[in-house]
Amino acid sequence: MPDGGGGAKTALRNVVVTGAAGFLGSHVVELLSQAGGFRVIAMDVVRSERAEALENLPGVQFHAVDIRDRASVDGLVDGCDSVVHLAAVRTKAAVARPREAYDVNVGASYDLMAIAASRGVRRFVFGSTQGVYGAFADAHASPYTEEEAVVRPGLTMYAASKLASEAFLSAFADAGGPEYLVLRFGSLYGPRVHVDSNGGILLQALQAIDRGEQADIPWARSSLHTLTYVEDAAAAVVRALDVRDACIAVNVVGDPLPAETMYGTLARLAGADASQLRWLEERTRFQLVSSERMRSVLGLADLTTLESGLSSLIAWHRNGGG
């Protein structure tokens, strides 16, 4: 690519992105393509319409590869500067298929770390979850900081697998493997959100509103959620490739919001009345998580507002999703 000084070219940096056609992964690949300077080796387990769209982006090569296929993964990582590891068996699927969640989220992640170490990868960015802090049962707790991830009651199968992989990342780094950043994401929402994810409960409510039905909200109105817009999360991933700090975890979270504010704003922006929300009060959590390191290390301070993020979700859904 031209450097602006008379025809010399700057070498592209090769970066592998696993889970590339997923909710967050697809936004990350798009952002890397737009940034320029990268050759993106985008990996996902199946070839889909979204994968084909990514393949048409400048600087992107898509490969349909199961992350458990070590030989294929090794060939794609060879010659890469960085790895962004987002592929995983997610929360609900991990409950239904815990052994598969272990094989993918822990076993295949370990293999990818070992490959990265053997291939001289410089930096490994790992997509984790704020769920490593447990059940968020205390409404009066101080916000969790990155040093407070330990085994405690309330860990889901998904969170437990992420916590184990975080430990292996640290061990590999201490043994001479790549430097790393662990990004502990809050509840992601926005265009392309999957209806079965945590952020997908917002989409389910919107779908009900558009059908003219009451939207069942499982949360207690007072529950607090660190809702995180997907494009902010993608920006965090791209920044994590180059920040000076390394071998640390960083919470990537929005400010805690009451469920009543979240869903009330969604209903209003969707043109509905608050009476269309039926509060089941079945679940309560208080996601109190510190964002200080996200601001100081990644430089992410001006996050997408709730109204802007929900407006984008509504527009995407009403334009057919996909």
Phi and psi in degrees as GROMACS dihedral restraints (atoms count N, CA, C in turn):
[ dihedral_restraints ]
;  ai    aj    ak    al  type     phi  dphi    fc
    3     4     5     6     1   -60.6    20    10
    4     5     6     7     1   144.2    20    10
    6     7     8     9     1   -99.9    20    10
    7     8     9    10     1     4.5    20    10
    9    10    11    12     1    83.6    20    10
   10    11    12    13     1     5.8    20    10
   12    13    14    15     1  -124.9    20    10
   13    14    15    16     1    27.8    20    10
   15    16    17    18     1   110.3    20    10
   16    17    18    19     1    31.2    20    10
   18    19    20    21     1   102.7    20    10
   19    20    21    22     1   -11.6    20    10
   21    22    23    24     1   -65.7    20    10
   22    23    24    25     1   150.3    20    10
   24    25    26    27     1  -117.5    20    10
   25    26    27    28     1   142.3    20    10
   27    28    29    30     1   -95.4    20    10
   28    29    30    31     1   132.4    20    10
   30    31    32    33     1   -63.9    20    10
   31    32    33    34     1   136.8    20    10
   33    34    35    36     1   -73.8    20    10
   34    35    36    37     1   145.5    20    10
   36    37    38    39     1   -92.4    20    10
   37    38    39    40     1   127.8    20    10
   39    40    41    42     1   -85.2    20    10
   40    41    42    43     1   126.7    20    10
   42    43    44    45     1  -132.6    20    10
   43    44    45    46     1   129.1    20    10
   45    46    47    48     1   -88.6    20    10
   46    47    48    49     1   135.2    20    10
   48    49    50    51     1  -124.0    20    10
   49    50    51    52     1   115.7    20    10
   51    52    53    54     1   -90.5    20    10
   52    53    54    55     1   155.1    20    10
   54    55    56    57     1    63.8    20    10
   55    56    57    58     1    33.1    20    10
   57    58    59    60     1   -68.6    20    10
   58    59    60    61     1   -27.0    20    10
   60    61    62    63     1   -94.6    20    10
   61    62    63    64     1     6.4    20    10
   63    64    65    66     1   -79.5    20    10
   64    65    66    67     1  -175.5    20    10
   66    67    68    69     1   -56.4    20    10
   67    68    69    70     1   -61.8    20    10
   69    70    71    72     1   -74.2    20    10
   70    71    72    73     1   -42.9    20    10
   72    73    74    75     1   -56.8    20    10
   73    74    75    76     1   -40.4    20    10
   75    76    77    78     1   -65.5    20    10
   76    77    78    79     1   -36.0    20    10
   78    79    80    81     1   -69.0    20    10
   79    80    81    82     1   -36.6    20    10
   81    82    83    84     1   -64.6    20    10
   82    83    84    85     1   -46.4    20    10
   84    85    86    87     1   -61.1    20    10
   85    86    87    88     1   -43.0    20    10
   87    88    89    90     1   -60.3    20    10
   88    89    90    91     1   -43.2    20    10
   90    91    92    93     1   -66.8    20    10
   91    92    93    94     1   -39.9    20    10
   93    94    95    96     1   -65.1    20    10
   94    95    96    97     1   -39.5    20    10
   96    97    98    99     1   -63.6    20    10
   97    98    99   100     1   -43.2    20    10
   99   100   101   102     1   -66.1    20    10
  100   101   102   103     1   -34.1    20    10
  102   103   104   105     1   -67.7    20    10
  103   104   105   106     1   -31.0    20    10
  105   106   107   108     1    74.1    20    10
  106   107   108   109     1   165.1    20    10
  108   109   110   111     1    86.7    20    10
  109   110   111   112     1    -2.7    20    10
  111   112   113   114     1  -122.4    20    10
  112   113   114   115     1   144.7    20    10
  114   115   116   117     1  -106.5    20    10
  115   116   117   118     1   113.6    20    10
  117   118   119   120     1   -97.4    20    10
  118   119   120   121     1   119.6    20    10
  120   121   122   123     1   -96.6    20    10
  121   122   123   124     1    98.8    20    10
  123   124   125   126     1   -93.0    20    10
  124   125   126   127     1   122.2    20    10
  126   127   128   129     1  -117.5    20    10
  127   128   129   130     1   136.0    20    10
  129   130   131   132     1  -152.2    20    10
  130   131   132   133     1   163.8    20    10
  132   133   134   135     1   -73.8    20    10
  133   134   135   136     1   -25.8    20    10
  135   136   137   138     1  -134.3    20    10
  136   137   138   139     1   156.2    20    10
  138   139   140   141     1   -90.1    20    10
  139   140   141   142     1   126.7    20    10
  141   142   143   144     1  -135.4    20    10
  142   143   144   145     1   176.4    20    10
  144   145   146   147     1   -59.9    20    10
  145   146   147   148     1   -39.4    20    10
  147   148   149   150     1   -65.8    20    10
  148   149   150   151     1   -39.6    20    10
  150   151   152   153     1   -63.0    20    10
  151   152   153   154     1   -41.0    20    10
  153   154   155   156     1   -64.4    20    10
  154   155   156   157     1   -36.2    20    10
  156   157   158   159     1   -64.9    20    10
  157   158   159   160     1   -39.8    20    10
  159   160   161   162     1   -64.9    20    10
  160   161   162   163     1   -39.2    20    10
  162   163   164   165     1   -63.2    20    10
  163   164   165   166     1   -23.9    20    10
  165   166   167   168     1   -85.2    20    10
  166   167   168   169     1    -2.5    20    10
  168   169   170   171     1   -79.3    20    10
  169   170   171   172     1   148.1    20    10
  171   172   173   174     1   -59.6    20    10
  172   173   174   175     1   132.8    20    10
  174   175   176   177     1    79.2    20    10
  175   176   177   178     1    10.6    20    10
  177   178   179   180     1  -114.3    20    10
  178   179   180   181     1   130.8    20    10
  180   181   182   183     1  -116.6    20    10
  181   182   183   184     1   125.9    20    10
  183   184   185   186     1  -102.5    20    10
  184   185   186   187     1   138.8    20    10
  186   187   188   189     1  -132.4    20    10
  187   188   189   190     1   123.4    20    10
  189   190   191   192     1   -82.7    20    10
  190   191   192   193     1   100.1    20    10
  192   193   194   195     1  -138.6    20    10
  193   194   195   196     1   132.9    20    10
  195   196   197   198     1   -75.3    20    10
  196   197   198   199     1   128.4    20    10
  198   199   200   201     1   -59.8    20    10
  199   200   201   202     1   -18.3    20    10
  201   202   203   204     1   -82.7    20    10
  202   203   204   205     1    -7.4    20    10
  204   205   206   207     1   -84.5    20    10
  205   206   207   208     1    87.8    20    10
  207   208   209   210     1   -61.2    20    10
  208   209   210   211     1   -40.5    20    10
  210   211   212   213     1   -63.3    20    10
  211   212   213   214     1   -43.7    20    10
  213   214   215   216     1   -66.2    20    10
  214   215   216   217     1   -42.2    20    10
  216   217   218   219     1   -62.4    20    10
  217   218   219   220     1   -42.0    20    10
  219   220   221   222     1   -58.8    20    10
  220   221   222   223     1   -42.6    20    10
  222   223   224   225     1   -64.7    20    10
  223   224   225   226     1   -32.7    20    10
  225   226   227   228     1   -79.3    20    10
  226   227   228   229     1   -30.7    20    10
  228   229   230   231     1   -77.3    20    10
  229   230   231   232     1   -27.2    20    10
  231   232   233   234     1   -54.1    20    10
  232   233   234   235     1   124.0    20    10
  234   235   236   237     1    87.9    20    10
  235   236   237   238     1     6.2    20    10
  237   238   239   240     1   -92.4    20    10
  238   239   240   241     1   145.4    20    10
  240   241   242   243     1   -80.7    20    10
  241   242   243   244     1   -38.2    20    10
  243   244   245   246     1  -143.5    20    10
  244   245   246   247     1   157.5    20    10
  246   247   248   249     1  -126.7    20    10
  247   248   249   250     1   131.3    20    10
  249   250   251   252     1  -111.8    20    10
  250   251   252   253     1   112.7    20    10
  252   253   254   255     1  -106.8    20    10
  253   254   255   256     1   104.2    20    10
  255   256   257   258     1  -118.9    20    10
  256   257   258   259     1   -10.7    20    10
  258   259   260   261     1   -65.8    20    10
  259   260   261   262     1   135.9    20    10
  261   262   263   264     1  -168.3    20    10
  262   263   264   265     1   157.1    20    10
  264   265   266   267     1   -85.2    20    10
  265   266   267   268     1   117.8    20    10
  267   268   269   270     1   -79.5    20    10
  268   269   270   271     1  -176.2    20    10
  270   271   272   273     1   -55.8    20    10
  271   272   273   274     1   -57.3    20    10
  273   274   275   276     1   -68.0    20    10
  274   275   276   277     1   -41.6    20    10
  276   277   278   279     1   -64.5    20    10
  277   278   279   280     1   -33.6    20    10
  279   280   281   282     1   -66.4    20    10
  280   281   282   283     1   -32.8    20    10
  282   283   284   285     1   -68.3    20    10
  283   284   285   286     1   -42.8    20    10
  285   286   287   288     1   -73.7    20    10
  286   287   288   289     1   -32.9    20    10
  288   289   290   291     1  -132.5    20    10
  289   290   291   292     1    68.8    20    10
  291   292   293   294     1   -63.7    20    10
  292   293   294   295     1   -35.0    20    10
  294   295   296   297     1   -67.9    20    10
  295   296   297   298     1   -41.1    20    10
  297   298   299   300     1   -63.4    20    10
  298   299   300   301     1   -38.8    20    10
  300   301   302   303     1   -61.0    20    10
  301   302   303   304     1   -40.8    20    10
  303   304   305   306     1   -65.0    20    10
  304   305   306   307     1   -46.3    20    10
  306   307   308   309     1   -60.7    20    10
  307   308   309   310     1   -40.6    20    10
  309   310   311   312     1   -83.2    20    10
  310   311   312   313     1   -52.5    20    10
  312   313   314   315     1   -74.9    20    10
  313   314   315   316     1   -27.7    20    10
  315   316   317   318     1  -110.1    20    10
  316   317   318   319     1   -58.5    20    10
  318   319   320   321     1   -60.9    20    10
  319   320   321   322     1   -52.4    20    10
  321   322   323   324     1   -68.4    20    10
  322   323   324   325     1   -32.3    20    10
  324   325   326   327     1   -65.5    20    10
  325   326   327   328     1   -42.0    20    10
  327   328   329   330     1   -58.7    20    10
  328   329   330   331     1   -46.8    20    10
  330   331   332   333     1   -60.9    20    10
  331   332   333   334     1   -40.4    20    10
  333   334   335   336     1   -64.7    20    10
  334   335   336   337     1   -39.6    20    10
  336   337   338   339     1   -62.8    20    10
  337   338   339   340     1   -42.5    20    10
  339   340   341   342     1   -64.3    20    10
  340   341   342   343     1   -41.1    20    10
  342   343   344   345     1   -62.7    20    10
  343   344   345   346     1   -46.5    20    10
  345   346   347   348     1   -58.7    20    10
  346   347   348   349     1   -40.2    20    10
  348   349   350   351     1   -65.2    20    10
  349   350   351   352     1   -43.0    20    10
  351   352   353   354     1   -71.2    20    10
  352   353   354   355     1   -25.4    20    10
  354   355   356   357     1   -96.1    20    10
  355   356   357   358     1     3.8    20    10
  357   358   359   360     1    71.8    20    10
  358   359   360   361     1    29.3    20    10
  360   361   362   363     1   -61.9    20    10
  361   362   363   364     1   136.8    20    10
  363   364   365   366     1   -77.2    20    10
  364   365   366   367     1   -48.1    20    10
  366   367   368   369     1  -137.2    20    10
  367   368   369   370     1   141.4    20    10
  369   370   371   372     1  -123.0    20    10
  370   371   372   373     1   114.6    20    10
  372   373   374   375     1  -102.8    20    10
  373   374   375   376     1   122.7    20    10
  375   376   377   378     1  -116.0    20    10
  376   377   378   379     1   126.4    20    10
  378   379   380   381     1   -83.5    20    10
  379   380   381   382     1   109.7    20    10
  381   382   383   384     1  -114.1    20    10
  382   383   384   385     1  -158.7    20    10
  384   385   386   387     1  -144.8    20    10
  385   386   387   388     1   148.3    20    10
  387   388   389   390     1   -66.6    20    10
  388   389   390   391     1   -11.0    20    10
  390   391   392   393     1   -62.2    20    10
  391   392   393   394     1   -13.5    20    10
  393   394   395   396     1   -66.5    20    10
  394   395   396   397     1   -10.8    20    10
  396   397   398   399     1   -88.2    20    10
  397   398   399   400     1    -3.8    20    10
  399   400   401   402     1   103.7    20    10
  400   401   402   403     1  -149.4    20    10
  402   403   404   405     1   -87.5    20    10
  403   404   405   406     1    -9.2    20    10
  405   406   407   408     1    53.6    20    10
  406   407   408   409     1    52.5    20    10
  408   409   410   411     1   -88.9    20    10
  409   410   411   412     1   -15.6    20    10
  411   412   413   414     1  -102.6    20    10
  412   413   414   415     1   114.8    20    10
  414   415   416   417     1   -70.1    20    10
  415   416   417   418     1   -15.0    20    10
  417   418   419   420     1  -113.1    20    10
  418   419   420   421     1    11.6    20    10
  420   421   422   423     1   -70.4    20    10
  421   422   423   424     1   152.7    20    10
  423   424   425   426     1   -72.3    20    10
  424   425   426   427     1   148.3    20    10
  426   427   428   429     1   -56.6    20    10
  427   428   429   430     1   134.4    20    10
  429   430   431   432     1   -67.0    20    10
  430   431   432   433     1   133.5    20    10
  432   433   434   435     1   -99.2    20    10
  433   434   435   436     1   167.7    20    10
  435   436   437   438     1   -63.0    20    10
  436   437   438   439     1   -24.0    20    10
  438   439   440   441     1   -78.7    20    10
  439   440   441   442     1    -4.0    20    10
  441   442   443   444     1  -101.1    20    10
  442   443   444   445     1    17.9    20    10
  444   445   446   447     1   -83.8    20    10
  445   446   447   448     1   109.4    20    10
  447   448   449   450     1  -142.1    20    10
  448   449   450   451     1   169.6    20    10
  450   451   452   453     1   -71.6    20    10
  451   452   453   454     1   119.9    20    10
  453   454   455   456     1  -148.8    20    10
  454   455   456   457     1   164.7    20    10
  456   457   458   459     1   -58.1    20    10
  457   458   459   460     1   145.2    20    10
  459   460   461   462     1    98.8    20    10
  460   461   462   463     1    -0.8    20    10
  462   463   464   465     1   -70.3    20    10
  463   464   465   466     1   129.4    20    10
  465   466   467   468     1   -81.3    20    10
  466   467   468   469     1   169.4    20    10
  468   469   470   471     1   -57.9    20    10
  469   470   471   472     1   -42.0    20    10
  471   472   473   474     1   -63.2    20    10
  472   473   474   475     1   -49.5    20    10
  474   475   476   477     1   -63.3    20    10
  475   476   477   478     1   -39.2    20    10
  477   478   479   480     1   -62.2    20    10
  478   479   480   481     1   -39.6    20    10
  480   481   482   483     1   -67.2    20    10
  481   482   483   484     1   -36.6    20    10
  483   484   485   486     1   -69.0    20    10
  484   485   486   487     1   -39.4    20    10
  486   487   488   489     1   -63.6    20    10
  487   488   489   490     1   -40.3    20    10
  489   490   491   492     1   -63.2    20    10
  490   491   492   493     1   -43.3    20    10
  492   493   494   495     1   -67.6    20    10
  493   494   495   496     1   -34.9    20    10
  495   496   497   498     1   -59.1    20    10
  496   497   498   499     1   -41.0    20    10
  498   499   500   501     1   -65.0    20    10
  499   500   501   502     1   -40.8    20    10
  501   502   503   504     1   -66.0    20    10
  502   503   504   505     1   -35.9    20    10
  504   505   506   507     1   -58.6    20    10
  505   506   507   508     1   -45.5    20    10
  507   508   509   510     1   -62.5    20    10
  508   509   510   511     1   -42.3    20    10
  510   511   512   513     1   -64.6    20    10
  511   512   513   514     1   -42.3    20    10
  513   514   515   516     1   -63.0    20    10
  514   515   516   517     1   -42.5    20    10
  516   517   518   519     1   -62.1    20    10
  517   518   519   520     1   -41.3    20    10
  519   520   521   522     1   -66.0    20    10
  520   521   522   523     1   -23.8    20    10
  522   523   524   525     1   -95.2    20    10
  523   524   525   526     1    12.9    20    10
  525   526   527   528     1    99.6    20    10
  526   527   528   529     1     6.3    20    10
  528   529   530   531     1   -76.9    20    10
  529   530   531   532     1  -171.7    20    10
  531   532   533   534     1   -67.0    20    10
  532   533   534   535     1   150.3    20    10
  534   535   536   537     1   -67.7    20    10
  535   536   537   538     1   156.6    20    10
  537   538   539   540     1  -142.9    20    10
  538   539   540   541     1   160.1    20    10
  540   541   542   543     1  -129.9    20    10
  541   542   543   544     1   129.3    20    10
  543   544   545   546     1   -97.5    20    10
  544   545   546   547     1   125.5    20    10
  546   547   548   549     1  -108.3    20    10
  547   548   549   550     1   114.0    20    10
  549   550   551   552     1   -95.5    20    10
  550   551   552   553     1    99.3    20    10
  552   553   554   555     1   -79.4    20    10
  553   554   555   556     1   144.7    20    10
  555   556   557   558     1   -77.7    20    10
  556   557   558   559     1  -166.5    20    10
  558   559   560   561     1   -72.2    20    10
  559   560   561   562     1   107.6    20    10
  561   562   563   564     1   -80.0    20    10
  562   563   564   565     1   142.3    20    10
  564   565   566   567     1  -146.4    20    10
  565   566   567   568     1   166.0    20    10
  567   568   569   570     1   133.5    20    10
  568   569   570   571     1  -175.2    20    10
  570   571   572   573     1   -54.8    20    10
  571   572   573   574     1   136.6    20    10
  573   574   575   576     1    82.7    20    10
  574   575   576   577     1     4.5    20    10
  576   577   578   579     1   -59.8    20    10
  577   578   579   580     1   141.8    20    10
  579   580   581   582     1   -85.3    20    10
  580   581   582   583     1   138.3    20    10
  582   583   584   585     1   -64.4    20    10
  583   584   585   586     1   -22.8    20    10
  585   586   587   588     1   -91.5    20    10
  586   587   588   589     1     4.1    20    10
  588   589   590   591     1   -89.3    20    10
  589   590   591   592     1   174.0    20    10
  591   592   593   594     1   -60.8    20    10
  592   593   594   595     1   -46.4    20    10
  594   595   596   597     1   -67.6    20    10
  595   596   597   598     1   -18.4    20    10
  597   598   599   600     1   -68.7    20    10
  598   599   600   601     1   -15.5    20    10
  600   601   602   603     1   -63.2    20    10
  601   602   603   604     1   -33.7    20    10
  603   604   605   606     1   -62.1    20    10
  604   605   606   607     1   -42.9    20    10
  606   607   608   609     1   -65.2    20    10
  607   608   609   610     1   -40.5    20    10
  609   610   611   612     1   -59.6    20    10
  610   611   612   613     1   -42.0    20    10
  612   613   614   615     1   -63.6    20    10
  613   614   615   616     1   -42.4    20    10
  615   616   617   618     1   -64.0    20    10
  616   617   618   619     1   -41.1    20    10
  618   619   620   621     1   -60.6    20    10
  619   620   621   622     1   -42.1    20    10
  621   622   623   624     1   -64.2    20    10
  622   623   624   625     1   -43.2    20    10
  624   625   626   627     1   -58.8    20    10
  625   626   627   628     1   -43.8    20    10
  627   628   629   630     1   -70.1    20    10
  628   629   630   631     1   -20.8    20    10
  630   631   632   633     1   -85.9    20    10
  631   632   633   634     1    -3.3    20    10
  633   634   635   636     1    78.3    20    10
  634   635   636   637     1    21.6    20    10
  636   637   638   639     1  -106.8    20    10
  637   638   639   640     1   168.1    20    10
  639   640   641   642     1   -74.8    20    10
  640   641   642   643     1   139.9    20    10
  642   643   644   645     1   -95.1    20    10
  643   644   645   646     1   121.0    20    10
  645   646   647   648     1   -82.6    20    10
  646   647   648   649     1   121.7    20    10
  648   649   650   651     1  -108.4    20    10
  649   650   651   652     1   115.8    20    10
  651   652   653   654     1   -73.0    20    10
  652   653   654   655     1   -19.6    20    10
  654   655   656   657     1   -80.2    20    10
  655   656   657   658     1   151.8    20    10
  657   658   659   660     1   -67.5    20    10
  658   659   660   661     1   145.5    20    10
  660   661   662   663     1   -57.8    20    10
  661   662   663   664     1   -32.3    20    10
  663   664   665   666     1   -85.2    20    10
  664   665   666   667     1    -5.3    20    10
  666   667   668   669     1   -57.4    20    10
  667   668   669   670     1   145.3    20    10
  669   670   671   672     1  -110.6    20    10
  670   671   672   673     1   134.6    20    10
  672   673   674   675     1  -131.5    20    10
  673   674   675   676     1   131.0    20    10
  675   676   677   678     1   -87.4    20    10
  676   677   678   679     1    74.5    20    10
  678   679   680   681     1   -66.4    20    10
  679   680   681   682     1   131.5    20    10
  681   682   683   684     1  -130.4    20    10
  682   683   684   685     1   119.1    20    10
  684   685   686   687     1   -69.9    20    10
  685   686   687   688     1   138.1    20    10
  687   688   689   690     1   -61.3    20    10
  688   689   690   691     1   -35.4    20    10
  690   691   692   693     1   -71.4    20    10
  691   692   693   694     1   -28.8    20    10
  693   694   695   696     1   -66.7    20    10
  694   695   696   697     1   -41.3    20    10
  696   697   698   699     1   -63.7    20    10
  697   698   699   700     1   -40.8    20    10
  699   700   701   702     1   -64.3    20    10
  700   701   702   703     1   -39.6    20    10
  702   703   704   705     1   -62.3    20    10
  703   704   705   706     1   -36.6    20    10
  705   706   707   708     1   -62.9    20    10
  706   707   708   709     1   -40.9    20    10
  708   709   710   711     1   -62.1    20    10
  709   710   711   712     1   -47.9    20    10
  711   712   713   714     1   -64.2    20    10
  712   713   714   715     1   -41.0    20    10
  714   715   716   717     1   -65.1    20    10
  715   716   717   718     1   -34.2    20    10
  717   718   719   720     1   -64.9    20    10
  718   719   720   721     1   -18.3    20    10
  720   721   722   723     1   -67.4    20    10
  721   722   723   724     1   -23.2    20    10
  723   724   725   726     1  -131.0    20    10
  724   725   726   727     1    -3.8    20    10
  726   727   728   729     1   -66.4    20    10
  727   728   729   730     1   154.7    20    10
  729   730   731   732     1   -67.1    20    10
  730   731   732   733     1   -41.0    20    10
  732   733   734   735     1   -66.3    20    10
  733   734   735   736     1   146.6    20    10
  735   736   737   738     1  -151.8    20    10
  736   737   738   739     1   164.8    20    10
  738   739   740   741     1    59.7    20    10
  739   740   741   742     1    44.0    20    10
  741   742   743   744     1  -140.3    20    10
  742   743   744   745     1   165.3    20    10
  744   745   746   747     1  -101.0    20    10
  745   746   747   748     1   150.0    20    10
  747   748   749   750     1  -137.0    20    10
  748   749   750   751     1   124.4    20    10
  750   751   752   753     1   -72.3    20    10
  751   752   753   754     1   128.9    20    10
  753   754   755   756     1  -115.1    20    10
  754   755   756   757     1    93.1    20    10
  756   757   758   759     1  -141.6    20    10
  757   758   759   760     1   150.0    20    10
  759   760   761   762     1   -84.3    20    10
  760   761   762   763     1   174.9    20    10
  762   763   764   765     1   -68.6    20    10
  763   764   765   766     1   142.0    20    10
  765   766   767   768     1   -59.4    20    10
  766   767   768   769     1   131.2    20    10
  768   769   770   771     1  -125.3    20    10
  769   770   771   772     1   138.9    20    10
  771   772   773   774     1   -64.0    20    10
  772   773   774   775     1   144.2    20    10
  774   775   776   777     1   -56.3    20    10
  775   776   777   778     1   -36.8    20    10
  777   778   779   780     1   -61.5    20    10
  778   779   780   781     1   -37.3    20    10
  780   781   782   783     1   -68.7    20    10
  781   782   783   784     1   -45.4    20    10
  783   784   785   786     1   -58.2    20    10
  784   785   786   787     1   -55.7    20    10
  786   787   788   789     1   -77.6    20    10
  787   788   789   790     1   -30.4    20    10
  789   790   791   792     1   -64.0    20    10
  790   791   792   793     1   -41.2    20    10
  792   793   794   795     1   -66.3    20    10
  793   794   795   796     1   -41.0    20    10
  795   796   797   798     1   -58.4    20    10
  796   797   798   799     1   -47.5    20    10
  798   799   800   801     1   -60.8    20    10
  799   800   801   802     1   -44.7    20    10
  801   802   803   804     1   -62.7    20    10
  802   803   804   805     1   -46.7    20    10
  804   805   806   807     1   -66.9    20    10
  805   806   807   808     1   -27.1    20    10
  807   808   809   810     1   -83.8    20    10
  808   809   810   811     1     0.0    20    10
  810   811   812   813     1    80.4    20    10
  811   812   813   814     1    23.6    20    10
  813   814   815   816     1  -107.9    20    10
  814   815   816   817     1   167.3    20    10
  816   817   818   819     1   -95.1    20    10
  817   818   819   820     1   148.0    20    10
  819   820   821   822     1   -59.3    20    10
  820   821   822   823     1   -20.4    20    10
  822   823   824   825     1   -67.7    20    10
  823   824   825   826     1   -14.1    20    10
  825   826   827   828     1   -79.2    20    10
  826   827   828   829     1    -4.7    20    10
  828   829   830   831     1   -96.5    20    10
  829   830   831   832     1   124.8    20    10
  831   832   833   834     1  -109.7    20    10
  832   833   834   835     1   112.0    20    10
  834   835   836   837     1   -85.8    20    10
  835   836   837   838     1   111.7    20    10
  837   838   839   840     1   -82.8    20    10
  838   839   840   841     1   -21.7    20    10
  840   841   842   843     1    55.3    20    10
  841   842   843   844     1    35.6    20    10
  843   844   845   846     1   -85.3    20    10
  844   845   846   847     1   -26.9    20    10
  846   847   848   849     1  -132.7    20    10
  847   848   849   850     1   143.7    20    10
  849   850   851   852     1  -136.1    20    10
  850   851   852   853     1   134.7    20    10
  852   853   854   855     1  -154.1    20    10
  853   854   855   856     1   155.8    20    10
  855   856   857   858     1  -130.5    20    10
  856   857   858   859     1    88.0    20    10
  858   859   860   861     1   -78.3    20    10
  859   860   861   862     1    90.0    20    10
  861   862   863   864     1  -105.3    20    10
  862   863   864   865     1   102.8    20    10
  864   865   866   867     1  -135.3    20    10
  865   866   867   868     1   132.7    20    10
  867   868   869   870     1   -71.9    20    10
  868   869   870   871     1   135.3    20    10
  870   871   872   873     1  -108.9    20    10
  871   872   873   874     1     9.9    20    10
  873   874   875   876     1   -60.2    20    10
  874   875   876   877     1   -44.1    20    10
  876   877   878   879     1   -69.8    20    10
  877   878   879   880     1   -33.9    20    10
  879   880   881   882     1   -57.4    20    10
  880   881   882   883     1   -39.8    20    10
  882   883   884   885     1   -75.8    20    10
  883   884   885   886     1   -40.7    20    10
  885   886   887   888     1   -81.0    20    10
  886   887   888   889     1   -37.4    20    10
  888   889   890   891     1   -87.9    20    10
  889   890   891   892     1   -47.0    20    10
  891   892   893   894     1   -92.0    20    10
  892   893   894   895     1   -13.5    20    10
  894   895   896   897     1    71.4    20    10
  895   896   897   898     1    22.8    20    10
  897   898   899   900     1   -94.9    20    10
  898   899   900   901     1   105.7    20    10
  900   901   902   903     1  -120.2    20    10
  901   902   903   904     1   -43.6    20    10
  903   904   905   906     1   -92.9    20    10
  904   905   906   907     1    83.8    20    10
  906   907   908   909     1   -81.3    20    10
  907   908   909   910     1   161.4    20    10
  909   910   911   912     1   -60.3    20    10
  910   911   912   913     1   133.5    20    10
  912   913   914   915     1   -70.7    20    10
  913   914   915   916     1   158.4    20    10
  915   916   917   918     1   -58.5    20    10
  916   917   918   919     1   -45.2    20    10
  918   919   920   921     1   -63.8    20    10
  919   920   921   922     1   -42.2    20    10
  921   922   923   924     1   -66.2    20    10
  922   923   924   925     1   -44.7    20    10
  924   925   926   927     1   -64.0    20    10
  925   926   927   928     1   -44.4    20    10
  927   928   929   930     1   -68.0    20    10
  928   929   930   931     1   -34.7    20    10
  930   931   932   933     1   -62.8    20    10
  931   932   933   934     1   -39.9    20    10
  933   934   935   936     1   -66.0    20    10
  934   935   936   937     1   -40.0    20    10
  936   937   938   939     1   -61.3    20    10
  937   938   939   940     1   -45.8    20    10
  939   940   941   942     1   -62.8    20    10
  940   941   942   943     1   -45.3    20    10
  942   943   944   945     1   -62.2    20    10
  943   944   945   946     1   -43.5    20    10
  945   946   947   948     1   -61.0    20    10
  946   947   948   949     1   -47.2    20    10
  948   949   950   951     1   -62.5    20    10
  949   950   951   952     1   -44.8    20    10
  951   952   953   954     1   -77.1    20    10
  952   953   954   955     1   -12.0    20    10
  954   955   956   957     1   -93.8    20    10
  955   956   957   958     1    10.3    20    10
  957   958   959   960     1   107.9    20    10
  958   959   960   961     1    -3.0    20    10
  960   961   962   963     1    63.1    20    10
  961   962   963   964     1  -150.6    20    10
